[in-house]
Amino acid sequence: MRRFAPALTGLACALAAWASPVAAYEIDPLTRQPLDNALVLRVRPQAESVPTANASLFAPDPLASSVPQMTAIPRETVAYNGPYGAGTIVVSTAERRLYYVLGGGQALRYGVGVGRPGFTWGGLQTITMKREWPDWRPPATMLRRRPDLPRFMKGGVENPLGARALYLGGTIYRIHGSNEPETIGTAVSSGCIRMTNEDVTDLYTRAKVGTKVIVQR
C-alpha cells in the first residue's frame, strides 16, 4: 500500500478538499508504483458523500458500489490450532494471509498484500484507532522518497487507503483497504497490510480498538 500517518482535519478543510480536484497518479502495471510526471486530476461528483467515522457499521455505504471489490483470494473459515486466542489478528507475511482468530479451533482467513522487499516488518502491535474512508497524509519518510506525492488526499474511492483503516500502535503502518484489488496476494506496499475494501470492511466490524495484531515474517 501506499501507507501513511493519519490526520484529523477541520470541517471547513474537509469540505474544501471534497469540492476541489483530487490528485491521483497513473500506476506502472509492473511495479504498481505511481509513474513520475503522470499526475491526473479527478473531480468527484458533488452528489457523493463520504461516511463519517461515527457512521453505523451496518448502514448502507453510499460509495460501496463504486469501489473495486474483487480478488482471486476468497475469504473463508479455516481450521486454526495456533497459540493465539479469539479476537487476535495474525498476519503471515510469507503466506500473504491474515487470520482473525474465532476460537474453537477456527479462524477467518483473508488474502492480503504486504510490504515489498526492504519494507517488511514483524512484531506485536495493537489497534489504536479505526477510521471509515480515511484521509491520507503520506509520512515524511515516504515524501523523502517521493516528493511528487500529494501532501493530503481526502478519503474516498480514489484514496489508496480504501474503505477502512485499522491503525497499528504508534507506527505509520495500518491494515487498510485498497483501490487496487488486483494487488492482493502480492508484496508491493511500503509496509502496510492491504486488503480488498470488501474484506477490510468485514474485518472492521469484528476487530475492536485494543485488538492484538501479530505480524509474522
C-alpha positions, 0 to 999 in steps of 0.5 A, spaced: 500 500 500 501 506 499 501 507 507 501 513 511 500 517 518 493 519 519 490 526 520 484 529 523 482 535 519 477 541 520 470 541 517 471 547 513 478 543 510 474 537 509 469 540 505 474 544 501 478 538 499 471 534 497 469 540 492 476 541 489 480 536 484 483 530 487 490 528 485 491 521 483 497 518 479 497 513 473 500 506 476 506 502 472 502 495 471 509 492 473 511 495 479 504 498 481 508 504 483 505 511 481 509 513 474 513 520 475 510 526 471 503 522 470 499 526 475 491 526 473 486 530 476 479 527 478 473 531 480 468 527 484 461 528 483 458 533 488 452 528 489 457 523 493 458 523 500 463 520 504 461 516 511 463 519 517 467 515 522 461 515 527 457 512 521 453 505 523 457 499 521 451 496 518 448 502 514 448 502 507 455 505 504 453 510 499 460 509 495 460 501 496 458 500 489 463 504 486 469 501 489 473 495 486 471 489 490 474 483 487 480 478 488 482 471 486 483 470 494 476 468 497 475 469 504 473 463 508 473 459 515 479 455 516 481 450 521 486 454 526 490 450 532 495 456 533 497 459 540 493 465 539 486 466 542 479 469 539 479 476 537 487 476 535 489 478 528 495 474 525 498 476 519 503 471 515 507 475 511 510 469 507 503 466 506 500 473 504 494 471 509 491 474 515 487 470 520 482 473 525 482 468 530 474 465 532 476 460 537 474 453 537 479 451 533 477 456 527 479 462 524 477 467 518 482 467 513 483 473 508 488 474 502 492 480 503 498 484 500 504 486 504 510 490 504 515 489 498 522 487 499 526 492 504 519 494 507 517 488 511 516 488 518 514 483 524 512 484 531 506 485 536 502 491 535 495 493 537 489 497 534 489 504 536 484 507 532 479 505 526 477 510 521 471 509 515 474 512 508 480 515 511 484 521 509 491 520 507 497 524 509 503 520 506 509 520 512 515 524 511 519 518 510 515 516 504 515 524 501 523 523 502 522 518 497 517 521 493 516 528 493 511 528 487 506 525 492 500 529 494 501 532 501 493 530 503 488 526 499 481 526 502 478 519 503 474 516 498 474 511 492 480 514 489 484 514 496 489 508 496 487 507 503 480 504 501 474 503 505 477 502 512 483 503 516 485 499 522 491 503 525 497 499 528 500 502 535 504 508 534 507 506 527 505 509 520 503 502 518 495 500 518 491 494 515 487 498 510 483 497 504 485 498 497 483 501 490 487 496 487 484 489 488 488 486 483 494 487 488 492 482 493 496 476 494 502 480 492 508 484 496 508 491 493 506 496 499 511 500 503 509 496 509 502 496 510 497 490 510 492 491 504 486 488 503 480 488 498 475 494 501 470 488 501 474 484 506 477 490 510 470 492 511 468 485 514 474 485 518 472 492 521 466 490 524 469 484 528 476 487 530 475 492 536 480 498 538 485 494 543 485 488 538 492 484 538 495 484 531 501 479 530 505 480 524 509 474 522 515 474 517 
